[in-house]
Amino acid sequence: MKRTRLAVAVLALSALTVSVPALAHAEVGAHSAAAVQVPPINETALRKSIAGLPAADATAAEVRVSGSAGSWHGVSGVTDLRGKHPAREGARFRAGSVTKVLTTAVVLQLVAEGKVSLDRTVQDYLPGLLPADYPPVKLAQVLNHTSGLPAPKSEGGFERVYADRFKTITPREYVRQAVLNPIEFTPGTKQHYLNINTFVEGLVIEKVTGRSYEQEVGARILRPAGMNQSYFPGASVKIHGRHNQGYQVVPKGFPDSFTYGGAYVVDVTEMEVTSTWASGDLISTAADLEKFTKALFGGRLVPAEQLKPMFTVPKVTMYGTEDEPAHYTSGLTELVLPGGIVAYGKTGARYGSSTGIGATQDLSRVVVYSLNSTDAKAQGQNERGLGVALAAFAE
């Protein structure tokens, strides 16, 4: 697959996920996870992928690549634009939608324990959460984004987000606002990647276990995987410990903005994350996400049988298209890389931060990156993350 074709697929995915998708998606069932051997690590390509920071698109980056064919770790950029202190490894960041992988892993653990069934419905586990006129929605359909559940209406763009950056919202209020809208399609017939699905997963976790979502993920994922630098901030707007500042490009005259490289930016490091909860509020480090990826794919968190949905793309088309195949598994995305290598990964974006994890199913290659992107939510901000992903598998 040529870079041009790969980039086009990445941009298409971006429009759906509002994040920085690492790589292109594969056709369902078209490839074998261990069909192609990964090349040796290309350190030159990796260094180049994060060179020149701070730059217009990002102010700092950390990349970790590992596996049976070697390892590499790199950091570049600055911790902040005003002081311009050099970035260092181990900085915490907002992992965004990578959080979804942890949430789904907990649900699959509960399946393995016989506490939930993917064939039972949301209405079974959470009576009254969905409107009475909604059709039955299976838990499996929530996990792989074929539920048809809608998103809340949002207005005002980033200006509204910035004005409301310290406001909180409860998970049930989020869902309540979303289901004021009609269901988008008959469950199981299309795929639409939306945060509401993972909100429902989080609520199911709480109902079944009798403990908070954060307690369950901490006990079931963070501690067993050795993710000692990761945590869930709840209603706190801060990132505790060492971290890089995050920035968003804004128009001239935007409140609190200052000039940087001929543009205007605003510091977005401190923001509430309750609006993403189980779908995007994890704070982590590159090393911790590398540990998580290896523990997950290695079967140390979810038994092999229950892990299968994470490596299975449903045979439906994307919502709003006639024939575009689904992109997402339960928690991940199936990816085809140059040379035919098949991997699975997830990206995430919060304002000021873009994150990606990916690995071959046999863990011969693992890549984790964190970018302090200056326009992390924009559809056009994919080149840096794409470059890192390509470099991680380059010959």
Backbone torsions as a table, in degrees:
resi	resn	phi	psi	omega
1	MET	NA	123.2	-179.2
2	LYS	-74.2	157.9	-178.5
3	ARG	-57.4	-39.8	-177.8
4	THR	-61.3	-47.2	179.6
5	ARG	-62.8	-40.9	179.7
6	LEU	-63.4	-43.0	-178.8
7	ALA	-63.9	-39.8	179.2
8	VAL	-61.6	-43.8	179.0
9	ALA	-63.9	-39.0	178.6
10	VAL	-62.3	-44.5	-179.8
11	LEU	-64.7	-36.3	177.8
12	ALA	-64.0	-42.7	177.3
13	LEU	-64.5	-36.0	-178.2
14	SER	-60.3	-38.8	-179.0
15	ALA	-63.6	-24.3	-178.7
16	LEU	-90.9	-35.8	-172.6
17	THR	-99.3	-14.6	-174.2
18	VAL	51.6	43.4	176.1
19	SER	-144.1	-164.7	-177.0
20	VAL	-112.2	82.7	-177.3
21	PRO	-59.8	134.9	-172.6
22	ALA	-73.8	-38.6	-169.1
23	LEU	-150.7	177.5	-178.6
24	ALA	-81.4	162.7	-180.0
25	HIS	-95.2	155.0	179.5
26	ALA	-95.3	157.8	169.9
27	GLU	-69.3	143.7	-175.0
28	VAL	-59.4	125.4	174.7
29	GLY	69.7	11.9	-173.5
30	ALA	-86.4	-11.4	-172.6
31	HIS	-137.1	156.6	174.2
32	SER	-98.4	137.1	-174.5
33	ALA	-62.1	-26.6	-177.2
34	ALA	-117.0	27.2	-172.5
35	ALA	-72.1	-31.7	-173.4
36	VAL	-127.3	135.5	179.3
37	GLN	-78.2	137.5	179.2
38	VAL	-73.3	147.6	179.0
39	PRO	-78.1	166.3	172.5
40	PRO	-59.8	155.3	-179.3
41	ILE	-65.5	132.4	179.2
42	ASN	-98.1	91.4	-175.8
43	GLU	-64.3	-34.5	179.7
44	THR	-62.6	-45.1	179.8
45	ALA	-65.3	-38.5	-179.8
46	LEU	-67.3	-44.2	178.1
47	ARG	-59.8	-42.1	-179.1
48	LYS	-64.4	-32.9	-176.0
49	SER	-66.6	-22.7	179.3
50	ILE	-121.9	19.2	179.7
51	ALA	-76.9	158.0	172.8
52	GLY	79.6	12.8	178.8
53	LEU	-88.9	143.3	5.3
54	PRO	-73.9	145.9	179.3
55	ALA	-137.3	-177.9	-176.3
56	ALA	-61.8	-32.4	-174.3
57	ASP	-93.5	-21.2	-177.2
58	ALA	-158.6	152.2	-178.3
59	THR	-107.0	-20.5	179.5
60	ALA	-157.9	160.5	179.6
61	ALA	-155.0	148.3	169.0
62	GLU	-137.0	133.0	-178.3
63	VAL	-130.9	136.4	174.8
64	ARG	-128.4	127.1	178.0
65	VAL	-127.4	134.1	-179.0
66	SER	-152.3	-179.9	-179.8
67	GLY	136.7	-171.4	-175.1
68	SER	-68.4	-19.0	-177.7
69	ALA	-99.8	18.5	176.4
70	GLY	118.8	178.7	-179.4
71	SER	-143.9	157.7	178.7
72	TRP	-155.2	147.1	178.8
73	HIS	-141.8	132.6	-179.9
74	GLY	-142.8	148.2	177.9
75	VAL	-135.0	142.1	176.1
76	SER	-150.3	167.5	176.6
77	GLY	94.2	-160.6	-175.2
78	VAL	-130.8	157.4	179.4
79	THR	-75.5	-27.9	-179.5
80	ASP	-155.8	153.8	-176.1
81	LEU	-80.7	-24.9	-178.1
82	ARG	-82.3	-47.6	179.8
83	GLY	-86.3	-27.8	178.9
84	LYS	55.2	45.6	172.7
85	HIS	-77.5	139.0	-177.3
86	PRO	-59.8	138.2	176.0
87	ALA	-68.6	147.7	178.8
88	ARG	-127.4	159.9	179.4
89	GLU	-65.4	155.1	175.2
90	GLY	88.0	7.2	179.1
91	ALA	-69.1	139.5	175.3
92	ARG	-78.3	154.7	179.6
93	PHE	-154.2	165.2	175.2
94	ARG	-82.3	118.8	-173.9
95	ALA	-82.6	-8.6	176.9
96	GLY	57.5	-136.5	-172.1
97	SER	-69.7	-6.3	170.2
98	VAL	-59.6	-25.5	175.1
99	THR	-52.6	-35.2	-177.8
100	LYS	-57.3	-33.2	-178.5
101	VAL	-65.9	-40.9	178.0
102	LEU	-65.3	-42.6	-180.0
103	THR	-60.8	-47.9	-179.4
104	THR	-65.1	-35.6	177.9
105	ALA	-60.9	-38.8	178.5
106	VAL	-65.8	-43.2	178.2
107	VAL	-59.7	-42.2	-179.9
108	LEU	-67.8	-31.3	172.4
109	GLN	-62.5	-43.7	179.5
110	LEU	-64.2	-33.3	174.5
111	VAL	-64.1	-45.4	179.9
112	ALA	-61.0	-31.7	-179.5
113	GLU	-85.2	-2.2	179.6
114	GLY	76.1	15.6	-178.0
115	LYS	-89.4	-21.8	173.1
116	VAL	-138.7	159.8	175.7
117	SER	-125.4	134.5	179.3
118	LEU	-68.3	-18.0	179.7
119	ASP	-86.5	-11.8	176.2
120	ARG	-82.9	165.8	-171.3
121	THR	-101.3	161.7	173.2
122	VAL	-58.4	-39.0	179.9
123	GLN	-63.0	-30.8	177.0
124	ASP	-66.6	-45.5	-174.1
125	TYR	-84.1	-31.3	-174.8
126	LEU	-131.5	70.2	-178.4
127	PRO	-57.9	134.0	177.2
128	GLY	86.4	-8.3	-179.8
129	LEU	-69.0	-40.3	-179.2
130	LEU	-101.4	151.7	178.7
131	PRO	-58.0	150.9	-177.3
132	ALA	-62.9	-26.3	-178.0
133	ASP	-88.5	2.0	175.0
134	TYR	-75.3	144.1	175.2
135	PRO	-72.1	165.3	175.4
136	PRO	-58.7	134.9	179.8
137	VAL	-119.9	113.7	-179.8
138	LYS	-72.1	149.6	177.6
139	LEU	-61.3	-35.9	177.4
140	ALA	-59.0	-36.3	-179.2
141	GLN	-72.4	-29.4	174.8
142	VAL	-67.8	-43.8	-176.9
143	LEU	-64.0	-38.6	-176.5
144	ASN	-103.8	18.1	172.5
145	HIS	62.4	32.1	173.4
146	THR	-110.7	22.1	-174.7
147	SER	-74.6	-29.4	-173.6
148	GLY	82.7	-1.6	179.6
149	LEU	-65.3	138.4	-175.1
150	PRO	-88.9	170.4	174.9
151	ALA	-98.5	156.7	173.2
152	PRO	-65.1	152.9	174.8
153	LYS	-71.7	139.5	178.1
154	SER	-129.3	141.1	-177.5
155	GLU	-137.3	150.3	170.9
156	GLY	99.1	-9.6	177.2
157	GLY	62.9	-154.2	-175.8
158	PHE	-64.6	-32.1	179.7
159	GLU	-58.2	-41.4	177.9
160	ARG	-69.1	-42.5	179.3
161	VAL	-58.7	-44.4	-177.9
162	TYR	-66.8	-39.6	179.3
163	ALA	-65.5	-31.4	-177.6
164	ASP	-101.0	17.2	-169.8
165	ARG	-64.9	-15.5	179.4
166	PHE	-109.0	8.1	179.4
167	LYS	-86.4	149.6	178.9
168	THR	-114.2	158.9	177.5
169	ILE	-144.1	140.0	178.5
170	THR	-82.2	154.5	179.1
171	PRO	-56.7	-43.1	-179.0
172	ARG	-67.9	-32.4	176.6
173	GLU	-67.8	-38.7	177.0
174	TYR	-58.8	-49.2	-179.6
175	VAL	-64.6	-40.7	180.0
176	ARG	-58.1	-43.6	178.8
177	GLN	-65.5	-37.8	-178.8
178	ALA	-65.3	-45.8	-173.3
179	VAL	-83.5	9.6	164.1
180	LEU	-66.5	-20.6	177.6
181	ASN	-91.1	153.6	178.3
182	PRO	-68.9	157.1	175.2
183	ILE	-61.4	144.5	-170.6
184	GLU	-79.0	-35.8	-178.3
185	PHE	-160.5	167.0	177.5
186	THR	-62.4	124.2	-177.8
187	PRO	-52.1	135.4	178.2
188	GLY	90.6	-1.4	-175.8
189	THR	-105.0	-17.9	179.8
190	LYS	-142.0	173.8	173.2
191	GLN	-128.4	130.8	176.7
192	HIS	-140.5	112.3	-177.7
193	TYR	-73.6	111.0	-179.6
194	LEU	-141.6	147.6	-179.0
195	ASN	-61.5	-29.3	-176.1
196	ILE	-56.9	-32.0	-179.9
197	ASN	-60.4	-43.3	-178.4
198	THR	-77.0	-27.1	171.5
199	PHE	-59.8	-44.9	179.2
200	VAL	-62.9	-41.0	176.5
201	GLU	-57.0	-45.8	-180.0
202	GLY	-60.7	-40.7	179.2
203	LEU	-68.1	-36.4	175.9
204	VAL	-64.2	-42.9	178.1
205	ILE	-56.7	-46.2	-178.9
206	GLU	-65.7	-41.4	-178.0
207	LYS	-66.0	-43.6	-175.2
208	VAL	-74.1	-37.8	-175.2
209	THR	-91.2	-23.5	-176.3
210	GLY	76.7	10.4	177.9
211	ARG	-125.5	166.7	-178.3
212	SER	-69.1	154.9	175.4
213	TYR	-54.1	-46.1	-177.5
214	GLU	-63.0	-40.1	178.1
215	GLN	-63.8	-42.7	-177.8
216	GLU	-67.2	-43.4	179.3
217	VAL	-67.1	-37.6	177.5
218	GLY	-61.5	-46.9	-177.0
219	ALA	-74.1	-33.6	-172.8
220	ARG	-95.2	-24.7	-174.9
221	ILE	-122.0	-59.0	-172.2
222	LEU	-60.7	-50.9	-177.0
223	ARG	-70.2	-47.6	178.6
224	PRO	-60.6	-33.2	-179.2
225	ALA	-84.5	-5.3	-178.8
226	GLY	74.5	28.8	-178.8
227	MET	-86.6	69.8	-171.4
228	ASN	-73.6	-15.6	-179.2
229	GLN	-101.5	5.4	-176.4
230	SER	-104.5	148.1	178.5
231	TYR	-162.5	168.5	176.7
232	PHE	-107.6	123.3	-171.7
233	PRO	-78.9	-13.6	-176.3
234	GLY	61.8	-130.4	-178.3
235	ALA	-86.1	-2.6	178.8
236	SER	-68.0	138.9	179.7
237	VAL	-94.7	-2.1	-174.5
238	LYS	-96.6	158.7	167.5
239	ILE	-105.7	111.8	-176.8
240	HIS	-77.1	149.9	179.5
241	GLY	80.1	-171.8	-175.9
242	ARG	-72.0	132.8	-179.7
243	HIS	-158.2	163.8	174.2
244	ASN	-93.4	145.8	176.3
245	GLN	-69.1	146.1	177.0
246	GLY	-108.8	145.2	-175.8
247	TYR	-134.1	153.1	176.3
248	GLN	-128.1	131.5	175.2
249	VAL	-68.8	133.5	-177.7
250	VAL	-136.9	165.8	176.7
251	PRO	-70.2	158.7	175.4
252	LYS	-58.2	136.7	179.5
253	GLY	90.3	-1.2	178.8
254	PHE	-65.2	139.7	-178.5
255	PRO	-54.5	136.6	175.1
256	ASP	69.1	8.5	-176.6
257	SER	-82.4	160.8	174.4
258	PHE	-145.5	164.7	-174.3
259	THR	-83.9	143.6	176.1
260	TYR	-151.6	116.8	176.4
261	GLY	56.2	37.1	179.0
262	GLY	84.9	0.5	178.7
263	ALA	-121.7	175.5	176.4
264	TYR	-113.4	134.8	178.9
265	VAL	-132.1	160.4	175.5
266	VAL	-130.4	141.8	179.8
267	ASP	-73.4	122.0	-178.5
268	VAL	-118.4	23.4	-177.9
269	THR	-62.1	-42.0	-178.8
270	GLU	-97.4	110.3	179.1
271	MET	-151.3	151.6	176.0
272	GLU	-73.5	153.9	-180.0
273	VAL	-127.5	8.1	179.2
274	THR	-64.6	-21.7	179.2
275	SER	-71.5	-9.3	175.6
276	THR	-119.0	-19.8	173.0
277	TRP	32.9	-119.7	-174.2
278	ALA	-68.2	-8.1	179.2
279	SER	-99.1	-10.2	-175.4
280	GLY	-172.7	22.7	-173.8
281	ASP	-105.0	5.9	179.9
282	LEU	-63.2	136.8	168.5
283	ILE	-109.6	129.0	-171.8
284	SER	-148.4	-170.5	174.1
285	THR	-131.3	164.0	178.8
286	ALA	-62.5	-40.4	180.0
287	ALA	-64.3	-40.4	179.1
288	ASP	-65.8	-41.1	179.7
289	LEU	-69.3	-29.3	173.5
290	GLU	-65.6	-44.3	176.8
291	LYS	-59.5	-44.4	-179.2
292	PHE	-61.2	-47.6	-178.3
293	THR	-59.1	-44.0	-179.7
294	LYS	-67.7	-40.3	179.9
295	ALA	-67.4	-39.5	-179.3
296	LEU	-67.7	-55.5	-177.6
297	PHE	-66.0	-27.5	-179.3
298	GLY	-81.4	1.0	176.4
299	GLY	78.7	15.1	-179.0
300	ARG	-88.0	-9.6	179.1
301	LEU	-112.2	-40.0	179.8
302	VAL	-127.9	130.1	178.1
303	PRO	-57.3	151.2	-173.9
304	ALA	-54.2	-41.9	-177.4
305	GLU	-63.3	-43.6	-179.0
306	GLN	-78.1	-15.6	179.5
307	LEU	-78.8	-15.2	-175.6
308	LYS	-54.0	-40.5	179.1
309	PRO	-58.6	-25.3	178.5
310	MET	-71.5	-17.4	179.8
311	PHE	-114.1	22.6	-177.6
312	THR	-128.8	119.9	176.0
313	VAL	-91.8	127.2	179.8
314	PRO	-64.7	147.2	-177.3
315	LYS	-88.0	67.8	176.3
316	VAL	-134.8	175.4	177.2
317	THR	-103.6	162.7	179.7
318	MET	-72.0	141.9	177.8
319	TYR	-59.3	134.6	179.9
320	GLY	88.1	2.2	177.7
321	THR	-125.9	163.1	178.7
322	GLU	-89.8	-40.3	-172.3
323	ASP	-140.5	9.5	178.6
324	GLU	-74.5	122.3	-176.3
325	PRO	-69.3	156.1	177.7
326	ALA	-58.2	150.2	-178.6
327	HIS	-105.9	-27.0	-164.5
328	TYR	-107.3	146.1	169.3
329	THR	-93.5	-161.4	171.3
330	SER	-84.9	90.4	177.7
331	GLY	104.6	-22.2	-176.1
332	LEU	-129.2	-174.9	172.3
333	THR	-129.1	135.8	175.3
334	GLU	-80.7	133.8	-170.4
335	LEU	-127.5	135.7	173.3
336	VAL	-110.2	124.6	-176.4
337	LEU	-106.6	168.2	175.6
338	PRO	-53.5	136.1	-179.4
339	GLY	89.4	-1.4	176.6
340	GLY	88.6	5.9	176.8
341	ILE	-66.0	135.4	178.1
342	VAL	-107.8	129.7	178.0
343	ALA	-136.5	172.9	178.5
344	TYR	-132.3	138.5	-176.8
345	GLY	-158.8	-178.0	179.2
346	LYS	-152.4	141.4	175.4
347	THR	-117.2	163.5	178.8
348	GLY	-150.0	150.7	178.6
349	ALA	-143.6	125.9	164.9
350	ARG	-120.3	155.8	-178.9
351	TYR	-54.8	125.4	-179.2
352	GLY	90.3	-2.9	-174.5
353	SER	-150.2	128.5	173.3
354	SER	-123.8	135.4	-174.4
355	THR	-134.0	148.4	174.9
356	GLY	-146.7	142.4	170.2
357	ILE	-127.7	148.9	177.5
358	GLY	-164.9	153.2	179.5
359	ALA	-163.3	153.2	166.9
360	THR	-73.0	155.2	-174.3
361	GLN	-64.0	-28.2	179.4
362	ASP	-90.0	5.0	178.2
363	LEU	63.7	22.2	174.5
364	SER	-69.3	-20.8	174.5
365	ARG	-145.0	128.5	177.4
366	VAL	-128.3	134.5	177.6
367	VAL	-134.6	136.4	174.8
368	VAL	-134.4	133.4	175.5
369	TYR	-136.4	150.5	172.5
370	SER	-130.7	125.4	179.0
371	LEU	-122.2	132.2	170.6
372	ASN	-86.5	79.6	-175.7
373	SER	-74.7	143.5	-179.7
374	THR	-87.1	-6.7	175.1
375	ASP	-151.2	61.3	-168.5
376	ALA	-61.2	-27.9	-176.0
377	LYS	-91.7	-6.7	-176.1
378	ALA	-77.0	147.0	-179.2
379	GLN	-64.9	-29.1	-176.1
380	GLY	-86.8	0.1	-175.3
381	GLN	-95.1	56.6	-176.9
382	ASN	-112.6	-13.6	-170.9
383	GLU	-63.4	-40.6	-178.2
384	ARG	-66.9	-48.6	178.4
385	GLY	-64.3	-39.0	176.3
386	LEU	-61.4	-42.5	180.0
387	GLY	-63.0	-40.8	177.5
388	VAL	-62.7	-46.7	-177.8
389	ALA	-62.8	-43.9	178.2
390	LEU	-63.8	-41.8	-179.7
391	ALA	-64.4	-33.0	-178.5
392	ALA	-66.4	-22.3	179.9
393	PHE	-118.5	10.2	-177.4
394	ALA	-71.8	148.1	177.1
395	GLU	-81.3	NA	NA
